[in-house]
């Protein structure tokens, strides 16, 4: 069962940045059938010091 299912109800579970990266790697392997990029690569693409990761962009988007 996936931890970050967008259609599921909210459960009071602790999720971490590392578990998100692991989930993304798992989903990548399931969807593509290929070996997933490293956790460091996933972390860089989601949030990084250059502020061009997905999380950075979501935090700084204009409403």
Secondary structure, DSSP 8 states (H G I E B T S, - for coil): --SS-TTS--------HHHHHHHHHHHHHHHHSS----HHHHHHHHS-TTS-SHHHHHHH---
